[in-house]
Amino acid sequence: LEKINNLPQCYMCIFDVLYKPVERVMRTTLVLQDLLKHTPHRHPDYHTLRQVLKQAQQFLERINSISSSSYKPRRVPSSAAAAARSADRELIKDGFLVEVSNDGSRKLRHCFLYNDLLLCAKQKSAAGVFHSKDSYECKWYIPLADLSFQPKEDSEAIPDVAATGEDELRDLSNRAQQVKRDIARERKARSKDTKDNARASESSPVKSRREERLRKKLAELEARIVLAAPNLSFRIYHMQGKSYMFLMSSDYERIEWTEAIMKQQETCFKSFSLASLEVNALLAACVRLRKMNNVGSMMIKEDEDLLSGYLNATIHSGQGFLHACNPYCTLEVDSYGQFQTKAKTRPCKDTKSPSWDEEFELEVDGAQTLRILCYDRARDAVAGASYDDDVLIAKGKVGLVQESLRTHGEWKEVSVLMNELSIRVSMKFTPREHSLQRLPSKKSNGVFGVKIGVTAKRESTGIPSIVRKCVAEVERRGMEEIGIYRVSGVASEIQALKASFDTNRKDVTMLLGEVDINAVAGVLKLYFRELPEPLFTDSRYRDFVGASSLTDPDVKQHTMKQLINDLPAPNYRTLHFMREHLIKVSQFESENKMNLHNLATVFGPTLLRPAEDKS
């Protein structure tokens, strides 16, 4: 090499020749970093790229350490390295998550995402999860360089965890609502014994012992709901084989954590371990740096701060898309802090300027936030496509507690900003007490708002035609639809079906087969809601409520049967027909996630409610 180096035609020194491979690796790492920034994390090549980049970084670190050792043979003490890591460490995100333990049980954890590691901790306090905590116990941590969203060959198996039954959740929610009513009655009774009623009920910090006990009971019930409600899995894996799983209440929350972790991973390629002193210092820092002090007592909030009734939301259009895609939006609404997917728009095909203009009527109970997630529908037929999952483009949210929303019947338009995107949305809210009003139809030959006895007389079966046709269509193509009768249909399609039934159009059966199945389910629910008198009749409301509270099961069953048999013939036939249909729907629970309790929750308030003059 020295001989070659001395030749006059050689334009490179020996150092340059030896440095060329290292320089190429350095350029490759820059290219890999750019590729990672533009590769969706669901793409199968994403984790391969991360592994290659990590190996390249480790190779360069070894070169640097060998080079520096000839000049600085002394080794940096591990305590100094730990101090350097701690000095650069920054808390990015923290929050309460439900972890699934090895035995399949649910545990409430406080997770802390730093710029170089994810820490899972348990709060230590005898006061309960809704009070201030002073210390943490570390359950585990993962350096972000060792964290993966895909399992390895030697990854531990994650135990199966059963989804919480809707019956249990509904029971917990009903008990919590009852405690809230007890608290309101206690405050009202206490105000009567005080001279200054207004100040005592609104601004006085003093609470009676009974109210304190009730609030403590309410906090305990909410803690159980927080543990029981989440059912969406969020899995993470350690490169050394450990596996962990959290449960989350919505896809929005799951994506938030995924994106936050991945953003920090862009600059994390070196693994490390923490000494016990470092762990203790980190736990102490968690108390000081945490952004969330408690789970958040949604149930304790006053009802006037939350929305209960019907929220009409129209998704108009989107702007700011960089490339043509197949975008669609899903809508999530919370119920006392627990989110559920309520509606989904159709995908717009191959466009940078999507226009949906779809309206949904969402039934809300204790809501304060509307979340909007925008996805790109996977194109299986696209040449070269190597992944089939729909890819999240952007997400955003809208608060639902503004006074402008409480103005009955008025639309409010907002632009939801999602990074570089914006989605135009209009909303209006109808309180539950207004939605109970049933206006009779002015059309003598109509269907909606007409007494069921009148419409049933037109049919030989004694069952309204709209009920039979909608049920037949749901049983034909909606039995496996996730959230059938719970997920809202597009309002324009529902209104088109309503107009077709009201005008007795001959092609209504064809129209039922063309629209989205959730619109078919929606028009059936709307028909029952707009009946001048509910299916169980006004006069028998108190009898049915009284029968449901009977404690003796035999007496209860006999009384219920007698009350149902005493219903008018059209009501009885329609009720029996709907009962058989809903039983069939519940038999597909594993596919549609709708058991009998879910269906009763949807139809119950519509079919059985007090007369308006007694509400």
Residue pairs with C-beta under 8 A, 6 or more apart in sequence:
1 14
1 17
2 14
4 10
5 13
5 14
22 60
22 63
25 56
25 59
25 60
26 60
28 56
29 53
29 56
29 57
29 60
32 49
32 52
32 53
32 56
33 53
33 266
35 49
36 46
36 49
36 50
36 53
36 266
37 266
39 45
39 46
39 49
40 46
40 387
40 391
41 149
41 258
41 262
42 387
42 389
42 391
43 386
43 387
44 386
44 387
45 386
47 148
47 149
47 150
50 148
50 265
53 269
54 145
54 269
57 269
57 270
58 269
58 270
61 270
78 275
82 274
82 275
82 277
82 278
85 116
85 272
85 278
86 278
86 281
86 282
88 115
88 116
89 114
89 115
89 116
89 282
89 285
90 114
90 115
91 112
91 113
91 114
91 285
91 286
91 289
91 290
91 291
92 113
92 114
92 115
92 260
92 264
93 112
93 113
93 256
93 257
93 260
93 291
94 110
94 111
94 112
94 113
94 286
94 289
94 290
94 291
94 292
95 110
95 111
95 257
95 292
96 108
96 109
96 110
96 111
96 129
96 226
96 292
96 295
97 108
97 109
97 110
97 111
97 234
97 246
97 247
97 248
97 257
98 106
98 107
98 108
98 109
98 226
98 227
98 230
98 246
98 247
98 248
99 106
99 107
99 108
99 109
99 120
99 139
99 244
99 245
99 246
99 247
100 106
100 107
100 158
100 159
100 161
100 245
100 246
100 247
101 107
102 159
103 159
104 159
104 160
104 161
104 162
106 161
106 227
106 228
106 247
107 122
108 129
108 223
108 226
108 227
108 295
109 120
109 121
109 122
109 139
109 246
110 120
110 121
110 122
110 123
110 136
110 286
110 290
110 292
111 118
111 119
111 120
111 121
111 246
112 118
112 119
112 121
112 286
112 289
112 290
113 119
113 257
113 260
113 261
113 264
114 264
115 144
115 264
115 267
115 268
116 143
116 144
116 145
116 264
116 268
116 272
117 141
117 142
117 143
117 144
117 274
118 141
118 142
118 144
118 147
118 236
118 261
119 138
119 140
119 141
119 282
119 286
120 138
120 139
120 140
120 141
120 244
121 136
121 137
121 138
121 139
121 283
121 286
122 136
122 137
122 139
123 129
123 133
123 135
123 136
123 137
124 133
124 134
124 135
124 136
124 137
125 131
125 132
125 133
125 134
125 135
127 133
128 216
128 219
128 220
128 223
129 219
129 223
129 226
129 294
129 295
130 219
130 222
130 223
130 294
130 295
130 297
131 294
132 293
132 294
133 287
133 293
134 287
135 283
135 287
136 283
136 286
136 287
137 283
138 279
138 282
138 283
140 242
140 244
141 274
141 279
142 236
142 238
142 242
143 268
143 270
143 271
143 272
143 273
144 261
144 264
144 265
144 268
145 265
145 268
145 269
145 270
145 271
145 272
146 238
146 239
146 240
146 271
147 236
147 237
147 238
147 239
147 261
147 265
148 236
148 237
148 238
148 239
149 235
149 236
149 237
149 258
150 237
151 235
151 237
151 243
152 237
152 239
152 241
154 241
155 237
155 241
155 242
155 243
156 241
156 242
156 243
157 243
158 235
158 243
158 244
158 245
161 233
161 245
161 247
163 231
164 228
164 229
164 231
165 595
165 597
166 595
166 597
166 598
166 601
167 595
167 597
168 228
169 225
169 228
169 229
170 597
170 601
172 221
172 224
172 225
172 228
173 225
173 335
173 336
175 221
176 218
176 221
176 222
176 225
176 299
176 336
179 214
179 217
179 218
179 221
180 218
180 299
180 303
182 214
183 211
183 214
183 215
183 218
186 208
186 210
186 211
186 214
187 201
187 211
188 201
190 200
190 201
190 208
190 211
191 197
191 200
191 201
194 200
194 204
207 215
215 300
218 297
218 299
218 300
219 297
219 299
219 300
221 299
222 295
222 297
222 298
222 299
222 300
222 336
223 295
225 299
225 336
225 338
226 295
226 337
229 249
229 338
230 246
230 247
230 248
230 249
230 338
231 247
231 249
232 247
232 248
232 249
232 250
232 251
232 254
233 245
233 246
233 247
233 248
234 245
234 246
234 247
234 248
234 254
234 257
234 258
235 243
235 244
235 245
235 246
236 243
236 244
236 245
236 246
236 261
237 243
237 244
238 244
239 271
248 254
248 257
249 338
249 339
249 340
250 332
250 339
250 340
250 341
250 371
251 330
251 332
251 341
251 373
252 332
252 339
252 371
252 373
252 395
252 397
253 339
255 373
255 392
255 395
256 395
274 282
296 337
298 306
298 334
298 336
298 337
298 366
298 368
299 336
303 366
305 368
305 401
306 336
306 366
306 367
306 368
306 401
307 364
307 366
307 367
307 368
307 400
307 401
307 405
307 429
308 364
308 365
308 366
308 367
308 431
308 432
309 363
309 364
309 429
309 430
309 431
309 432
309 433
309 434
309 435
310 361
310 362
310 363
310 364
310 429
310 430
310 432
310 435
311 333
311 361
311 362
311 363
311 364
311 367
311 370
311 400
311 427
311 428
311 429
311 430
312 359
312 360
312 361
312 362
312 411
312 427
312 428
312 429
312 430
312 491
313 331
313 343
313 359
313 360
313 362
313 370
313 425
313 426
313 427
314 357
314 358
314 359
314 360
314 411
314 425
314 426
314 427
314 491
315 329
315 331
315 345
315 356
315 357
315 358
315 360
315 372
315 423
315 424
315 425
316 355
316 356
316 357
316 423
316 424
316 425
316 426
317 353
317 354
317 355
317 356
317 357
317 423
317 424
318 327
318 329
318 353
318 354
318 374
318 421
318 422
318 423
318 424
319 353
319 421
319 422
319 424
320 420
320 421
320 422
321 327
321 351
321 352
321 353
321 354
321 393
321 421
322 352
322 420
323 352
324 350
324 351
324 352
325 350
325 351
325 352
325 376
325 377
325 393
326 347
326 348
326 349
326 350
326 376
326 377
326 379
327 347
327 348
327 351
327 354
327 374
327 375
327 376
327 377
327 393
328 344
328 345
328 346
328 347
328 348
328 356
328 374
328 375
328 377
329 344
329 345
329 356
329 372
329 373
329 374
329 375
329 423
330 341
330 343
330 344
330 345
330 372
330 373
330 375
331 341
331 342
331 343
331 344
331 360
331 362
331 370
331 371
331 372
332 339
332 340
332 341
332 342
332 370
332 371
332 372
332 373
333 339
333 340
333 342
333 362
333 364
333 367
333 369
333 370
333 371
333 400
334 340
334 366
334 367
334 368
334 369
335 364
335 365
335 366
335 367
336 365
336 366
339 369
339 371
341 483
341 487
342 360
342 362
342 487
342 488
343 360
343 362
343 487
343 488
343 489
343 518
344 487
345 356
345 358
345 490
346 356
346 358
346 490
346 516
347 377
348 354
348 355
348 356
357 492
358 490
358 491
358 492
359 490
359 491
359 492
360 488
360 489
360 490
360 491
361 488
361 491
361 494
361 522
362 488
363 488
364 400
367 400
368 399
368 400
368 401
369 397
369 398
369 399
369 400
370 397
370 398
370 400
370 427
371 395
371 396
371 397
372 395
372 396
372 397
372 398
372 416
372 418
372 423
372 425
373 392
373 394
373 395
374 392
374 393
374 394
374 395
374 418
374 421
374 423
375 390
375 391
375 392
375 393
376 390
376 391
376 392
376 393
377 390
378 385
378 387
378 388
378 389
378 390
378 391
379 385
380 388
393 418
393 421
394 418
394 419
394 420
394 421
395 418
396 416
396 417
396 418
396 423
397 416
398 414
398 416
398 425
398 427
400 427
400 429
402 412
404 410
404 412
405 412
405 427
405 428
405 429
406 429
406 431
408 429
408 430
408 431
408 434
409 428
409 430
410 428
411 426
411 427
411 428
412 426
412 427
412 428
413 424
413 425
413 426
413 427
414 424
414 425
414 426
414 427
415 422
415 423
415 424
415 425
416 422
416 423
416 424
416 425
433 615
435 529
436 609
436 612
436 615
437 612
438 449
438 529
438 530
438 531
438 532
438 533
438 612
439 449
439 530
439 532
440 449
440 450
440 451
440 532
441 447
441 448
441 449
441 450
441 502
443 450
443 502
445 504
446 502
447 455
447 464
447 465
447 466
447 501
447 502
447 504
447 527
448 498
448 501
448 502
448 526
448 527
448 530
449 530
449 531
449 532
450 532
451 531
451 532
451 533
452 464
452 531
452 533
452 535
452 570
452 571
452 574
453 568
453 570
453 571
455 464
455 465
455 466
456 462
456 463
456 464
456 569
456 570
456 573
456 574
457 570
458 465
459 465
459 468
461 468
461 573
462 569
462 570
462 573
463 570
463 573
463 574
463 577
464 527
464 570
464 574
465 501
466 501
466 523
466 524
466 527
467 524
467 527
467 574
467 577
467 578
468 577
469 508
469 509
469 512
470 512
470 520
470 521
470 523
470 524
470 527
471 524
471 577
471 578
471 581
473 512
473 513
473 517
473 520
474 484
474 517
474 520
474 521
474 524
474 581
474 585
475 581
475 584
477 517
478 484
478 517
478 518
478 520
478 521
479 584
479 585
479 588
479 591
479 592
480 588
480 591
480 592
481 487
481 517
481 518
481 592
482 591
482 592
482 593
483 592
483 593
483 594
484 517
484 518
484 521
484 585
484 592
484 594
485 521
485 525
485 585
485 594
485 599
485 602
485 603
486 594
486 598
486 602
487 518
488 518
488 522
489 515
489 516
489 517
489 518
489 519
489 520
489 521
489 522
489 523
490 515
490 516
490 518
490 519
493 515
493 516
493 519
493 522
494 519
494 522
494 523
494 526
496 511
496 515
497 508
497 511
497 512
497 515
497 519
497 520
497 523
498 523
498 526
500 507
500 508
500 511
501 508
501 523
501 527
505 511
512 520
525 602
525 603
525 606
528 534
528 535
528 603
528 606
528 607
529 606
534 541
534 606
534 607
534 608
534 609
535 571
535 574
535 575
535 607
535 608
536 544
536 567
536 571
536 575
536 607
536 608
537 567
537 568
537 571
538 610
538 611
539 611
540 563
540 566
540 567
541 608
541 609
541 610
541 611
541 614
542 610
543 563
544 560
544 563
544 608
547 556
547 559
547 560
547 563
548 556
548 560
550 556
550 559
564 572
564 575
565 572
567 575
575 607
578 603
582 596
582 599
582 603
583 596
585 592
585 594
585 599
586 594
586 595
586 596
586 599
588 594
589 595
609 615
